[in-house]
Amino acid sequence: MTNRNRQLFERAQKCIPGGVNSPVRAFRCVGGTPPFLVSGQGARVTDADGKTYLDYVGSWGPLILGHAPPKVVAAVREIAAQGLSFGAPTEIEVDMAELLCRLLPSLDLVRLVGSGTEATMSAIRLARGHTGRDLLIKFEGCYHGHSDSLLVKAGSGMLTFGHPDSGGVPVDLARHTLVLDYNDDAALAQAFARHGERVAAVIVEPVAGNMNLVAPRPEFLQSLRAQCSQYGSVLIFDEVMTGFRVGLACAQGRYGIRPDLTTLGKVIGGGMPVAAFGGRREIMEKIAPLGPVYQAGTLSGNPLSVAAGLATLRLIQTPGFFAELERRATALCNGLTAAAIKHGAVFSAQSIGGMFGLYFRARCPENFAEVMQCDQAAFNRFFHAMLDAGHYFAPSPFESGFVSSAHSDADIAETVAAAEEVFRKG
Ligand SMILES: *Cc1c(COP(=O)(O)O)cnc(C)c1O
């Protein structure tokens, strides 16, 4: 890391907490100075020192078409000239809502918001308002944004109520959140048997992507649906990451489960701030101005953001788009695994659609405890060696990676070749 990035990071730390506007960007997990990014084009980003990287972060998921896709940039330019914000209804919001409802049969009604955090926070308020219950079930290692009810981790032992995972979250609030193990349907059944009548909602990442990637066991998703239906609890699929990332029908289509509410973000904004929550009419009609559950936003449905999102959603409907994306993500994972095995590294990898997980562990993990067994020091060495070689992976072993349609076979081959060199040196 040369001078300019260092200078900028020093300047940043004097006026921004930790020098960053979102904690993982600070490289605390892996150490070192984060590159300050100046531009992105297709699969590559360039930092303040002029060094170029093949990017597997993709702004943490939104950039399914890669950086600065010409049609998306043009759509934003065009609409910007007509005004940046109105705070009044616009046609483009209707286009977006219609498209989302058409692509996802579980959405009767959908509302646009500004971030994934807002979407999940609102969906939970709505579920509580709809059921008149307070209790929320979430799963350890799943991330649903940073609202109070969701920054809760498991207590000691299963089936205990959560405690705050962050300063500033009232213990009283955390007590309304029950934290269970991902992929554990026995624990889920037990929790419902005990508390079912009080459960407002279960919120889940249908493919977990915020504890590295953890694939759902299909029976786990089926039992979520069955338990929620039996007890009248609202099943919320948090598809902020998986939505239009694991396929055009999102995770709910891929696994054949119909949630009551869905949250979306990331890809639906194409790199601009748009997120959404939507679902069953009967529940969504409880939202203001139709119902008693309040939710609002000055910049909600912002025309520039919606233009970027809509252009992105139109482009990913090209036939074969997801098959191709999945093929490249698979090639990356297979290539990295083969390179690791060749040089005796303990490593595994998997992808689902355009997202992938890399693990310094012999087998892909199935829950948070197994993710924690990965060799973090080995990850850090790999991360830094790859970064030096010009391959930008997420600076934490607890994040998923992303491939975009701008990643060519040659790009993937280049990354695999660099990784082989890194594994060879050990
Ligand atoms: C990123 C993410 C969020 C939070 O979205 P923000 O736009 O960062 O607020 C919520 N849920 C999931 C599953 C996410 O991946």
Ligand as a Chemical Component Dictionary entry (heavy atoms), coordinates in Angstrom:
data_LIG
# 
_chem_comp.id                   LIG 
_chem_comp.type                 NON-POLYMER 
_chem_comp.pdbx_formal_charge   0 
_chem_comp.three_letter_code    LIG 
# 
loop_
_chem_comp_atom.comp_id 
_chem_comp_atom.atom_id 
_chem_comp_atom.alt_atom_id 
_chem_comp_atom.type_symbol 
_chem_comp_atom.charge 
_chem_comp_atom.model_Cartn_x 
_chem_comp_atom.model_Cartn_y 
_chem_comp_atom.model_Cartn_z 
_chem_comp_atom.pdbx_ordinal 
LIG C1 C1 C 0 -26.882 -5.761 3.645 1  
LIG C2 C2 C 0 -27.991 -6.431 4.366 2  
LIG C3 C3 C 0 -28.909 -5.728 5.160 3  
LIG C4 C4 C 0 -28.751 -4.263 5.458 4  
LIG O1 O1 O 0 -28.869 -3.474 4.328 5  
LIG P1 P1 P 0 -28.253 -1.975 4.381 6  
LIG O2 O2 O 0 -28.645 -1.420 3.052 7  
LIG O3 O3 O 0 -26.784 -2.125 4.578 8  
LIG O4 O4 O 0 -28.919 -1.283 5.508 9  
LIG C5 C5 C 0 -29.978 -6.410 5.698 10 
LIG N1 N1 N 0 -30.129 -7.719 5.495 11 
LIG C6 C6 C 0 -29.258 -8.436 4.753 12 
LIG C7 C7 C 0 -29.506 -9.894 4.552 13 
LIG C8 C8 C 0 -28.157 -7.819 4.183 14 
LIG O5 O5 O 0 -27.280 -8.553 3.485 15 
# 
loop_
_chem_comp_bond.comp_id 
_chem_comp_bond.atom_id_1 
_chem_comp_bond.atom_id_2 
_chem_comp_bond.value_order 
_chem_comp_bond.pdbx_ordinal 
LIG C1 C2 SING 1  
LIG C2 C3 SING 2  
LIG C2 C8 DOUB 3  
LIG C3 C4 SING 4  
LIG C3 C5 DOUB 5  
LIG C4 O1 SING 6  
LIG O1 P1 SING 7  
LIG P1 O2 DOUB 8  
LIG P1 O3 SING 9  
LIG P1 O4 SING 10 
LIG C5 N1 SING 11 
LIG N1 C6 DOUB 12 
LIG C6 C7 SING 13 
LIG C6 C8 SING 14 
LIG C8 O5 SING 15 
# 
